């Protein structure tokens, strides 16, 4: 498989339904969306924070993409997992990107191998590619951590609605009964768009999290305080970005 960087962790899952869970990560290279890409002038500072996994113009592939076999990745993860396993714990692996489902064969194989070892798995996905790409349920993660891209959010018009909103993928993710949704929001206007997604696709509200935007403690705190009352009033879950609070924007944590 092609990675956007080496494996990382132990760390904590920093966002969403498993916030604070001790985990290892794998960052997969490549994405089918281009959040925050401006025509001819790169990615906006408030756009994709992992543009090194897909924007070759600023991040040449030969410098930012790393080949490794699934067996090599598993060996690295097992080594990193030792502090947890030595104490009788269960390992957890978080597969992120880029968009992991663009490398469906290798990622499906990795998830199945993790399952065979008894490790929990989560995969981040942007809600545009159906999970059946991975293979059958034995190649699925325990949780799909689904993050749709809002027109008013991080994508900011870089991709048309027809690329961002894929009803077939959403229906398949719902049918797995393993999906949780995480919407990034910077202001109350974003919450109206989130409500549209919930109503339009019948997303189960118990499995929907709002995550305030922010790549610094100050920015994250400001957006959290700005959104908190409105998120509460709409009956939605709220998550923070734990790794930003602990390490700021440091890569690989
Ligand atoms: S879907 Fe995710 S990885 Fe892809 S461009 Fe958007 S924010 Fe970046």
Boltz pocket constraint, residues with backbone or C-beta under 6 A from the ligand:
constraints:
  - pocket:
      binder: B
      contacts: [[A, 30], [A, 31], [A, 32], [A, 33], [A, 34], [A, 35], [A, 47], [A, 48], [A, 49], [A, 50], [A, 51], [A, 97], [A, 98], [A, 99], [A, 126], [A, 147], [A, 149], [A, 154]]
      max_distance: 6.0
